[in-house]
C-alpha cells in the first residue's frame, strides 16, 4: 500500500511527500533524497529489493518504536533521576534537536562517503547512543546520549531511503515503498503498550537495550545485502551555513527547553540570544549564497510558504501531545504505565485510520476548505484533552484521543502534499530538506511549550507535582498556538492543489 494514493501525488514531486509524511508519523528527508525519484526508470530489476526495503524498514521501526515507547516511560524515569516530571522533556527535545541540526547534511555525507557506509555507521551511532541511554545515571547524561542517538537517526533514515531509491528499479518502487513505510505506521501503534509493559514488568532501561540486538543484526545485513551507491555532489557543501544553522537551531531549542526549568533563566536567555544571533547571521549568509543548506528563498513560493507556516503552528500541538498525555494519565489519573500506553495508542490508531479517508475529503472539499474546517475540529479536540477528569469514562478519553489523532494526521497529510505543488523539479531536494528540518524544529518547540506551560502553572499554584489544572493550562496553551494556523489556512487560494486533489 502506497502511503499517499495517486490523486495525492503532486505533478512534479515524485516521492517527495513520502519523505515528509511518515514523521508526523515522519521519517525525515535530507538533501539528495528527492532527486532520485525522477530517474528515467532504466535501472535493471533487482530481485532483492524486498530484502533491501525490509532491512531499511527494520531500522525505521527501531527508531519509531524507541520514540513512542519512551514517552510512556517518562514519569518513571523522572522518579529514578529524582527530577520533576516536566523536566524529562529534555529527553525528547534533545533527540529532535539533533535531527533538525544534522538532517540537512545527510545527503552530502552519503554522496561523499557512500550511502551504504553512512547507513551502516548511522545504525552503529544510534545503537551506541541507545546503550549510553540505558546506562545513563543522570538526566544530563540521558540528554547527551539522546542527542547522540539523534545524530544517528538524522543520518539513518534519510540515507536509508536514499539507498532504496537508488538501488530499486522504478517499476518496483511502489512495492518497495510499501515494505518500507508499513513499519513506520505500526511502530507508533505498538509503541505505547510495549512501553507500558516494559516499565511495569521490566525496567525502563530495556527500552534502549532492545535496540542493541536489532541494530547489530541490521549492521550485518547491510553489509551482506546492500550495495554501495553514491553520486558526485552537484554543488559544494555549504559548511558555513551548516554551522550557523546548527548553532541557531541548537541554541534556540535548548534555550527554550531550559526556560521551563527553575533556576536556569540566565543560561536559557544566553542560549536564546546566541541562537537568535546565529539565525540572523544565517539569514544574511543565505541571501548571498547560491546553494545554501536551507534555502530561505523557497518561502517565496505561496503554497510552500503557507504549508510551512500553517504546519509549523499545528506541529507545536502535535509535539506536545505525546509528552503531556502520558504524564496526565499517570501522574494525575494514577494509571499504570501499561494502562497509560494502552490509552495513548488511540492517537496512533486514529492517524492510521485516516490514510484512506484523506483523498476522498480533499477531492470533495479541496485543500483550503478541508484545512480550515478540519483544522478547527482538530484544535478543539486537543483542547478537550485539557478537560479530562477522573469522572470521565475511559472509553470517552480513548474516543477523544482517537478523533484527535485522526484529525491531526489529516492536516499533516494535506500540508505535506500541498507543500510541493508549486516546487520545481530542480528545487525538490532543497524543499524536502527545508521542510523536514522545520518539522523537527516545531515538534521540539511543541514539547518545550508544553513543558514550560506546565511549569509556569505549577509555580503559580505552588505545586511541585502537576495536577489537573496544570495540564489544562498546558493543553490550552499549545492548542491556542495551533489555532493560529486558521488564519494561515484562510490565505490558501481556493483552487490551490486542485490538480493533485482531483478537483481540477
TIPA-196584 format. One record per residue: x, y, z of N, C-alpha, C, CB in turn. Coordinates in steps of 0.02 Angstrom, whole numbers, plus 50000, padded with zeros to 5 digits. Each point is the difference from the previous one (the first is absolute). Glycine has a CB too. Example, Ala and Ser with C-alpha at 12.3 -4.5 7.8 and 13.67 -1.06 7.14 Angstrom:
506604971650390499555005950000500455006050000499054994150062 500775011249902500425005950003499615005550037500594996849892 
//
This chain:
500424994050000499585006050000500445006250000499084993950061 500835010249889500375006349999499705004850051500304998349879 500135005550155499755004350054499535005449974501054997950061 499115005149881499565005049971499734997349934500645009550056 498714989849937499714997549939500165004549941499084994750066 500825002849872500215003849941499725007049997500084989449941 499305011750081499715006749994500345005050044498934994949971 501465002750079500365004750044500725000949979499244996750092 500965000949850500685000949979500065006249957500204987750005 500125017750020500085006049959500354998449935500035007050104 499844997049844500234998349933500755000149993498955004549958 501414999150086500725000449991500394997250058499815009949930 499864987350119500364998650061500244992950007499335008750050 500454986649906500224993250006499844997250069500905002349918 499624995750118499914996850065500055004950058500454989549951 499545017050034500195005050050499555000050061500445006749908 498904992550082499575000350058500114994250046499175006149934 501064988250039500174994450044500595001850044499574991849914 500895012250059500575002250040499785004250060500704999849897 498725003450098499765004150055499474996650042500265009849932 499424985250039499384997650029500094996050064499544999849887 500974995850115499994994850050500205002450069500244992049911 499975014250097500165002050067499595005950026501124995849977 498295004250001499495003550037499574994350027500015011049928 500164983550051500404994149992500665001649970498994993449989 501575008150012500395003549951500694997049996499345010350018 500844987749927500694998349989500315005849963499784987649998 500765015350029500275006049970500314998749932500195004450113 499775000649845500334999749935500605004750000498914997149943 501615001150024500595004349997500155002149929500444994450100 500085009549891500225001949934500144993949958500475010650046 499424989849890500134994949950499494994450000501185002750011 498394996950038499534994550002499475000749946500204998850123 499485006949873499455000749954500224999649928499415006850084 501214995249901500215000249931500024993149969500665010150025 499414984750014500054993349972499344997449975500944997950076 498515005149942499354997449979499865001449927499605001650114 500795002549854499855002049932500454996549949499615010950045 500714983849975500404996249953499554997449944500814996750091 499495001849852499594998349943499744992950000500655008249938 499504988050114499724993350005500394994849961498915005350016 501704996249962500394995249962500404995350042500045008249913 499884991850153500404995850043499804992749990500125009450083 500364986049924499834992949995499584997950060501044997849935 498544997250053499584997350054500454996950053499044997949920 500845003950143500394997350056499564995150039500705010650008 499434982849984499564995250033500035000350076500144992849901 500365010650126500075000550072499715006450029501014993049990 498605010549971499785006650024499584999450062500035004249883 499584990450125499614999150060500454999150061499074995049933 501475001450058500484999150055500315006650020500234988449961 499975015549989500295006650013499495004450037500734999049898 498645001050078499495004150031499874997850072499485001949887 500514991650126499874997650067500575001750048499314990849952 501315009050024500565001850043499945007350021500744991649942 499125012850010499915007150015499395001050044500555003249892 498924993050095499395000650040500114998150072499344997649898 501094997450114500154998050069500355005550038500084988149963 500365015650003500335005750032499485005450015501074997549940 498475003750013499465004850011499564997950059500025002949878 499824990750124499584997450054500355001050068499504991649921 501155007050082500385000850061499975007250024500764990649966 499325014149988500005007150020499315002250023500925002149918 498554996150045499335002250018499754996750064499775001849880 500404991850129499794996650061500345003150060499834989449935 500825012250058500375003150055499685006550022501054994749957 498745009449994499715006650016499344999350036500585004949901 498984990750074499334999550030500014996350067499525000149885 500934995150121500064996450064500245004750055500234989349938 500255015050045500315004350050499495004650033501064999549936 498475003350026499525004750027499614996950059499905005449887 499934988250108499634996650053500424999350064499344993949913 501315005850079500444998750057500225006350037500384989949941 499465016050034500275006150029499865000950075499885005149888 499514993750136499895000950073500434995450043498845003349973 501254990550006500434995350037500735002349998499214990649975 501015011649967500695002449993500115006150044500054995649883 499455008850122500075005950043500114998050073499265006449921 500384988550102500114997750069500704997350010498784997350009 501464998849943500684997250006500545005349998499584989649947 500315015650014500495005449995499905005450053500074997749878 499415001550163499855004750055499905007149973500674992950078 498945007749867499835006549973499245000449993501125000849938 498625005250052499295000749987499844997649930499945009850080 499464987549912499814997049937500065004949940499234992750064 500575013749942500075004449942500725000749975499015006150041 501484992950004500705000749979500224994549953500225005650107 499404988949890500184994549956499895001849927499704992050091 500015013749895499915002049930500655000349962499005006450035 501564994850001500655000449967500194993449968500345008850081 499414985649946500144993549970499694999349931500064995150115 499405008549872499695000049934500295005449955498964995450052 501125010649975500225005649957500724999249977499205007350061 501244989849981500704999349980500064995649937500355001350120 499234993749875500014995749941499765003849939499814989950072 499635013749935499725003749944500455005749978498874996950040 501485006250007500475005349983500564997249956499735006150107 500524988049911500534996949960499754998549929500504995150104 498885002649890499724998949934499995006449959499314990750046 500435014749984499955006349964500685002749979498965002550064 501554996449978500665002749986500364996149945500065003850117 499854989649880500424995849957499654997249939500624997250101 498725003149896499654997749940500265003549936498994997650071 501105009049929500225003349938500664997449973499395009950038 501034987250005500664997749977499994992849975500515007850080 498924988749927500004992849987500154998249928499184998950092 500535004849861500114998549930500735001049979498835003249977 501485002250046500695001349983500464994650028499765012349998 500124985850064500424994950031499934993449963499875005750111 499534992549867499904993849964500365000149933498894998750056 501095007049909500345000549935500765000050009499025006249955 501214996450100500725000450011500294993250022499885012150031 499784984350013500284993950028499644993749978500345006750096 499134993949865499634994249978499404998750045501054995349953 498365003850016499394999350039500024993750044499385006049911 500894988550063500044993950040500425001150063499874993149895 500725009950097500445001050057499695004750051500994998249925 498695007150051499695004850046499414996950036500375009549926 499224986650037499424996850031500224995150055499375001249892 501144995050094500254995250049500305003750060500234991749908 500155013650080500285003950055499465003450041501035001849933 498435000550033499455003350036499654995150047499845007849903 500064986050074499704995050045500454998950060499444994449902 501225005350086500474999050055499975005750051500744993549922 499235012850053499955005750044499354999850040500705006849920 498754991450047499364999550035500024994750054499425003849896 500894990550089500044994650049500455001950059499824991749907 500745011650079500445002250054499655005350043501004997549929 498625006950039499615004850037499484996650044500185008349910 499514986450064499514996150039500334996850060499344997949897 501254999450094500374997050056500155005250053500504991649922 499725014350056500145005450048499375002250037500955003849927 498484996450037499375001750033499824994950054499615005649894 500484988050090499834994950048500445000150062499614993349906 501005009350087500465000350057500025006850034500684991549942 498925013450032500045006850025499815000550074499735004149885 500714998850157499855000650071499625006350018501024993450021 499005011749935499685006450015499625002449939500915002950083 498675002149927499625002849944500455003549950499025001350076 501515002049948500465003349955500344995049954500195008950086 500044985549943500304994849960499504997249950500774997250095 498615001949927499494997549954499895004849942499454994350096 500545012249917499905004949946500574999749950499385007450079 501244991949944500574999449955499974993649959500685006750080 499124987949952499944993649964499455000349948500434994050102 499025009249915499455000749952500215004449941499174998550093 501245006549920500265004249946500424995849952499995010150075 500434985549954500414995549958499554995349959500935000650084 498554996849948499514996049964499715003949941499734993850106 500125012649906499705004249948500465001049941499355005650088 501304994949925500485000549944499964993849957500765007250069 499214986949963499924993949962499354999849962500704994250084 498755007949949499355000149967499975004849942499494996950108 500855008949898500005005049947500334997449937500025008950086 500474986649922500334997149942499674993449978501075005350037 498664991050011499764993349987499414999849952500394996850112 499095007149901499394999449961500035003549932499394999250106 500865007049890500065003049933500464996049954499795011250051 500784986649977500474996249959499734993149984500955006350052 498684990749995499684993649985499525000549942500124996950119 499485008449880499555001149944500405001349936499135004650078 501424998949927500425001349942500274993549971500325011250048 499884984249995500234993449978499454996649960500774999050100 498635001149926499444996649967499855003249933499534997050112 500425009649886499825003449938500524999149945499385008350069 501254990949951500534999449950500154992849981500485010550045 499254984749990500164993049986499404996049977500905000950084 498525002249911499394996449980499765002749933499694997950121 500144997549834499735002049935499345003850010500554990149945 499325014650010499415004250008499364995950001500625009349944 499354985350017499394996049998499894996250065500154998949877 500375000550164499944996650065499915005050058500704990749956 499285015950029500035005050053499384999950045500715006949925 498704992450046499395000150041500014994350049499375005449907 500804988750070500034994250044500535001050054499624992649906 500975009950074500545001050048499815005250053500834997049911 498845008550068499815005050048499464997450048500295008849916 499294986750060499504997050045500344996050055499184999649905 501324996450076500384996350051500365004750048500154990649918 500075015150057500375004750041499555003750049500825001249908 498595000950070499595004550038499604996650055499935007049899 499854986950090499574996750048500284999950071499564993249907 501095005250103500275000250069499945006850033500784991149967 499265014349992499935006750029499305001150026500885004249922 498624992550047499315000750023499864995350059499665003349884 500674990950116499884995150053500355002050065499884991149913 500735011750081500395001750059499635004450050500994999049929 498715006650049499645004350048499394996650031500395009749935 499334985250031499414996650028500204995350056499435000849889 501094995350101500194995250052500475003050052499864990949917 500425015150067500485003050046499735001450070500525005049901 498924998650106499755001550068499864993950043499525010249952 500124984650023499904994350044500644996150015498864999249954 501605000549997500644996750014500385003850053500044995749882 499955011050113500345004050051499704999050069500275008349913 499064991550090499684998750064500184993350029499075007249964 500964987749994500194993350024500715000050027499224994949917 501245008350046500705000150022500075003650067500374999949880 499305005850127500065003950062499694996250059499975010649933 499464986250057499654996750055500324993350020498965005649962 501314990849990500224993150014500754998949992498894996449963 501465008350006500734999349993500335006150031499884993049894 500465010850067500335006250021500025004649939500714994150089 499195012449922499975004549943500634999849957499255007250067 501314990749961500624999849962499984994949943500615003550102 498944991649904499934995249946499725003249936499834991250086 499865014649921499775003649940500595001249953499095005550067 501484996049960500595001549959500404993749986500035011550049 500014983949999500404994049989499714995549947500365000750118 498984999749871499704996049946500265001949931498994998850071 501265007449923500275002249936500664996649983499445010950017 500924986650033500674997349988499994994049953500335004150112 499294990649902500014994349953499715001849932499914992450097 499575011849902499715002049935500525003749959498855000750052 501515003949980500505003949965500584995849975499685009650069 500564985849972500564995749980499804995749940500434999950118 498984997249885499764996049943499935004449938499394992350079 500365013849930499945004549944500675001649967498995004850055 501524996549985500665001549974500264994149958500245007550099 499674986449926500224994149964499624999149934500304994650109 499055006649892499604999249940500165005349948499094995050070 501065011149953500205005349953500634997949963499485008850074 501004988649962500624997749969499904994349951500585003750102 498914992249911499894994049958499575001549939500104993150103 499395011049902499515000449947499975006749964499374991950064 500915013549964499935006649970500645001949963499185003450091 500754999049848500575002249960500145007350014499744991449911 500885010650076500195007050012499785004349942500984996350068 498655009049946499785004649949500205007150021499034992449968 501245011249984500185007050014499995003849935500724996750098 499175009749907500015004449942500435006050016498864996249964 501495006549987500405006050013499565005850020500864996049920 499385008050128499625005850022499965005149943500384998150120 499025004449869499895004949947500275006850021498994993749960 500935007950104500225006550025500454998950060498945005549960 501494999250052500434999850060499575000650062500975004949936 499204991050114499615000150061500085006750036500134987550011 499315014950015499985006650032500214999250074499075003849921 501584995850091500254999150068499835005950045500924993049954 499205013350025499815005650044499254999950017500925006849950 498674991750000499284999750014499824994450048499815004849888 500524989450104499874994450045500175001950072500234991949906 500355011250104500215001850068499535005250030501194997549970 498645007749991499565005250026499304997350015500665008549935 499074987450019499334997350012499994995350059499755001249878 500784994850130500044995350057500045003850066500564991649927 499855013750075500055004050061499335003450015501235001949978 498465000849971499365003550010499474995350026500295007949908 499614986450059499494995250021500154997150068499784997349880 500845000750130500184996950064499925004850059500794992749939 499475013350054499975004850055499285002250014501165003949971 498474997449976499315002350011499584994750035500105007249898 499944986650079499584994850028500224998150071499784995849885 500865003650126500234998450068499875006050047500884992249953 499155013850019499835005850041499274999950022500875006449941 498684992050011499294999550018499884994250048499705004949889 500674989750102499944994350046500205001950071500244992249904 500325011350103500235002050067499535005250031501184997649966 498475006249992499545005050027499454996950042500245007249901 499634986450089499474996650038500264997450067499454996949893 501195004250122500294997450063500145005750048500514990549937 499385008050125500115005150052500755001250009498944996650057 501265009749948500695001850012500455000049939499824995450110 499915003549831500414999749940499865006049954500014987650008 499685017650019499805005649958500575003549965499065001550076 501504999749960500565003649969500314996049943500235005450110 499884988149901500284995849948499534999549940500644993550086 498715005949928499514999749946500015006449959499284992450070 500745013349963500015006449964500635000749957499325005250092 501244992549935500635000249962499974995849937500615002050107 499144991849901499944995549942499535002849948500244990350075 499205012449947499515002849952500315005949963499054996250074 501335008049962500325005749968500524997849949499815006750103 500604988349916500504997449952499654996949940500804997850095 498674998349917499634997049944499705005149954499774990450073 499945014949956499715005249959500545003549958499095001750085 501494999549945500555003149963500244995549943500345006050103 499724987549910500214995449948499474999649944500654993450086 498725006949933499464999849950500045006249954499274993450080 500875012449951500065006149960500594999549953499495006650093 501084990849931500594999149957499864995149944500745002550097 498884992149919499844995349947499555003249947500104990550082 499435013549939499565003549953500415004249952499085000150085 501415003549941500435004149957500424995649954500045008850089 500224985749939500404995449960499594996949943500704997550102 498695000349913499584996649950499835004749942499534992750089 500405013749925499835004849947500575000949951499255005950080 501374992749942500595001149957500274993549971500275009950068 499434984449947500264993549980499544996949947500534998450113 499774998849835499604997249946499624993750022500825004649919 499494991250121499694993750020500074999150076500244994949886 499395009050153500044999450073499714993350024499945012550011 500284985350047499774993650025499255000050015501134998050047 498605007749974499285001050008499825006149957499984995050119 499695003749826499875005249950499385004150020500524992849910 499605013050120499455004250023499585002949943500695002750099 499594997549841499625002749944499404995649982501045005149957 498954988750068499414995749989499375002950030500764990249998 499335014050053499425003050033499645005149955500574998350109 499715003249833499655004449953499474996249960501035007049992 499004986350009499514995949965499374999750044500904993149942 498535009450034499415000850044499784993850037499655008849924 500234985650040499744994150034500524997050047499264997749901 501375002750080500524997450045500045004250063500654995849901 499345010950092500035004550057499424998850048500595008549929 498814991150044499414999250042500004993150034499375007849926 500874987150039500044993450030500504999850057499684995049890 500895008350100500505000350053499735003750061500924999749914 498775006150075499755004050055499424996650036500365010349939 499144987550023499434996750032500194993450032499265005449917 501164990750048500224993750029500425000950062499964995249886 500445010150115500435001350059499575001450061500905004549925 498594999750068499575001550057499634993750024499865011849957 499924984149996499644993950018500464995050034499235001949904 501394997650072500464995050029500215001750071500414997749885 499515008550136500145001650070499534996150045500405011549967 498974988150015499534996050039500174992649995499115008549981 501054989249959500164992949991500644998150037499445000349889 501045004350116500614998550037499874999450074500645005849913 498914998450113499864999950072499574994050021500085012449999 499504985149956499524994950018500314993650028499275004749913 501234992250054500284993850028500395001150064500054995649885 500135010650130500335001650063499495001050056500945005349937 498514998350049499525001850052499534994250018500075011749960 499704984549990499494995050014500244994550048499555002349888 501054994750103500224995050049500085002850070500574994149907 499675012150098500065003150066499325000950032501045005849964 498484996649997499325001050026499704993450025499855009749921 500204985150038499684993750018500344996650059499664998749881 501005002050125500354996550054500035004150064500674994149913 499475012550081500095004050060499345002650027501115003349957 498434998750000499365002850023499464994650008500305010849944 499654984850008499504994750004500224994050042499605003749888 501064995650120500254994450040500004993449963499605005950098 500384994249835500034993849962500714997250000499055003949928 501014989750064500664996949992500285001749931499694990650080 500965008149911500305001349935499674995849945501085002950057 498764990949959499684995649951499305002749982500644990150044 498985012050006499345002849986500055006549959499574994850106 500915009349913500105006349963500194998649928500365005550106 500094989749883500204998349932499434997449958501124997550043 498444998549988499424997449964499525005649981500124989250062 499855016149978499565005649984500295004449945499584999650118 501075002049888500295004849953500104997249930500565005250096 499394988149896500044997449931499405002149959500674990350043 498815012549989499415002349964500185005149946499314998050102 501165006549912500185005149951500334996849939500135008550092 500294986449920500324996649944499494996249958501054999050068 498474997849964499484996449964499595004949958499954991350090 499885014449939499645005149962500395002449940499445003450104 501214997649904500425002249945500024994749945500695006750081 499374987049939500044994649951499344999549961500804993750075 498645007149960499354999449968499845005649952499634994050099 500725011649908499865005849957500244999149929500075007150101 500454988749889500355000049936499544998749941500994996050060 498524999649947499564998649944499455005249991500244988250018 499655016150032499465004949997500235006649969499494994650101 501145007249910500255006549978499905001349926500834999350090 499314996049865499915001549929499285002049982500924992049976 498605004450053499305001549984499805006850027499744987850002 500495014050058499835006550028500305005749959499944994850113 500695004349867500335005349962499705000649930501054998050064 498754996449907499685000349934499315003450005500624989549966 499045009450089499325002750007500015007550019499614988650035 500835013350011499985006850027500605004349981499344995350093 501205001749883500605003949984500435001350061499375005349907 501244997150081500475000850055499815005650047500884995849924 498935010050049499865005850043499424998650047500435007649910 499014990250065499424998750042500134994550050499275003749907 501074991050071500154994450045500465002150057499864992249904 500665011650080500465002150052499675004850049500944998549919 498635005950056499675004850045499514996450047500125008949912 499454987050060499474996950040500274994550045499185002649909 501204992850063500264994550041500555002450046499704992049910 500645013450071500495002950045499685002750064500705002849902 498735000550091499645002450058499774994250044499635010049935 500114984750035499784994250038500594996750036499064998249918 501525001550048500594997050032500235004050060500354995449889 499655011250104500195004350056499524999150058500505008249920 498854991550065499504999150053500084993350035499215007349937 500964987550025500064993350030500604999750047499484995049898 501075008450084500575000150046499875004550060500764997949903 498875007450087499815004250057499574996050049500075010349928 499524985250045499574995850041500414995550046499135000449911 501474997750067500434995950042500175003650065500484994549898 499535012150100500135003850061499454999750051500685007449931 498744990150049499434999450046499924992950027499455009249938 501014986350045499964993250026500015000050077500574995649895 498975000950135499964999450073499834992850019499645012250010 500464985950052499884993150021499284997649990500905001650081 498615003149917499314997849991499844998549927499695006750100 500794994349854499904998149931500084992449994500415011349959 499164985250006500114992849986500624999249956498764997650011 501634997350002500604998949960499844999249925500524994650100 498935002149881499844999849928499905006949969499484988950019 500265015850020499925006849974500685003449988498895000950061 501584998149986500675002749990500314997049938500135001550124 499804991949868500284996549943499715002849935500174989650069 499185011649931499665002549940500245006949981499004993150029 501105011350020500245006849986500704999749970499305004650093 501134991249936500684999449974500014996949930500434999050117 499124996349871499944997049934499825005249947499664989150054 499845014949962499785005349953500555005249991498804998250035 501555003550019500545004949995500554997549954499755003950116 500444989749892500514997249956499784999949927500394993150095 498985005349894499734999949932500045006949968499244990650032 500515014450003499975006849972500695003049991498895001450053 501554997649995500675002949994500384996749943500005002650123 499934990849870500344996649946499745002349932500174990250075 499195011249920499735002649937500345006649983498904994450022 501175010050027500335006449987500704999149972499325005250091 501064990349940500694999049978500024997049930500354998550119 499194996949865499974997349933499885005649950499574989050045 499965015449970499855005549955500595004849994498794999050030 501505003150026500575004549997500594997049962499635005050109 500524988649906500584996749969499904999049925500234994450108 499165005749869499864999249929499995006749963499344989750027 500285015149999499945006349965500655004050000498795000250033 501664998350014500625003750005500414999749936500014997650121 499964996749843500434999149941499645001349934500634991650066 498765011049937499615000949939500345004849952498984997750066 501335007649958500295005049956500774999950001498995007050019 501304987650009500734999650002500264996949936499964998950125 500515004449843500294997549938500434993850015499995011649951 500074984149999500364993750008500725001050026499304995349909 501045009750064500705001150019500085002650071500255002149881 499215000150151500045002650068499704995250051499945011649954 499864982550023499664995350044500434997850058499334996349903 501315002350084500444997850054500075005350054500624992949918 499485013450061500055005450049499355000950038500835005749926 498604993350040499365000950033499884994650053499555005349896 500604988450087499894994750049500455000850061499674992449907 500955009850081500465001150056499755005650045500954996049929 498855009550041499745005750038499384998150039500465007949914 499074988750053499374998250031500114995150058499415001949891 501024993250099500134995150052500335003150062500114991249912 500345013650076500325003350055499495003850042501065001049933 498485002450034499495003750038499514995350035500105009349918 499794984850055499594995150035500304998450068499624995249891 501035003150109500324998250063500045006050048500674991349939 499465014650033500055006050040499355001350037500835004749919 498614994850047499375001750032499754994550047499725006749900 500434987150085499844994750048500395001150065499774991949905 500855010050089500415001550060499725005950038501014995449943 498815009950020499735005950031499344998550035500565007149913 499054988350060499384998050032500114996950068499514998349889 500994997450116500184997050065500215005550049500344989249943 500085015350033500235005650043499415004250023501105000149940 498435001450015499435004150018499564996550051500035005249887 499854988350104499604996250048500324999750068499554993449906 501115005350095500364999550064500025006850035500704990649953 499405014750009500035006750030499325001950030500895003349918 498574995550045499335001650025499854996050063499625002749884 500584991050117499894995750058500395002850060499824990049926 500805012050063500425002650054499735006650026501004994449949 498795010150007499745006550022499374999150041500495005449898 499074990150081499384998950037500144997050069499404998349892 501074997050110500194997050065500305005350046500194988949944 500265015250029500325005150041499505005150026501054998549935 498475003450023499505004950021499564997350056500005004749884 499884988850115499584996950052500404997450059499194997049911 501485003450085500424997550054500024992550005499755010450059 500154986149885500004992750000500674997449975498764999949983 501464994550045500614996649976499824994149955500605003650104 498774994449895499774994549958499415002549959500394991350085 499615007649849499465002749959499324997050016500835002049911 498665002250088499324997850014499575001849939500155001550126 499214996849877499565001049942499995007149974499314990950045 500655014349998500015006849972500645001749962499275003450094 501294993749927500635001249965499994996949931500605000250110 499134993849884499954996949934499505003749956500294989050051 499185013649978499535004049962500355006149970499064996150073 501345007349969500365005949976500494998149944499905005250114 500444989149893500494998049950499654998349934500754995750091 498725000249912499654998149939499715006249965499734988850050 499985015749988499695005849970500515004949972499044998650078 501555001549952500535004349972500214997749931500395002550116 499754991049877500244997649936499444999949948500854993050059 498545006049962499455000149951499845007249979499534989550050 500585015349994499915007049981500505001949945499595002750116 501024994649889500505001349948499784997049934500915000150087 498854993649915499804996749937499385003349971500494989350041 499115014049999499415003649975500215005449950499394997750107 501225004949902500255005149953500064997449930500605005150093 499444988249897500044997349933499385001649959500734990950043 498715010449991499385001749964500115006049954499324995550095 501015009649929500105006149962500484998949942499775006750103 500694988549905500444998149944499614996149948500994999750078 498614995549944499624995849954499515004249958500114990550080 499635014749949499535004349963500345003649942499345001550104 501324998849896500375003549948500144995549939500515007250088 499374986349919500074995649942499505002149946500404990550073 499805009349864499545001149946499474994550000500905005849931 498474995850059499484994850000500134994449950499205008650035 501184992949911500154995049950500684996850010499285006249922 501064995450133500674997250011499974992450003500335010450062 500124986349901500034992850001499434996649964500595001050105 499035002649853499424997049967500204994049956499445011250001 501134989349967500224994649956500184993750040500415008549919 499934992450137500224994050037499444997250043501165004550000 498334999550014499434997350039499474997049956500225008550086 499834992549848499514997249954499405004449990500394989050034 499635017349991499435004549992500065004249937499895000450124 500714999849846500105004349942499734997049936500995004650057 
//
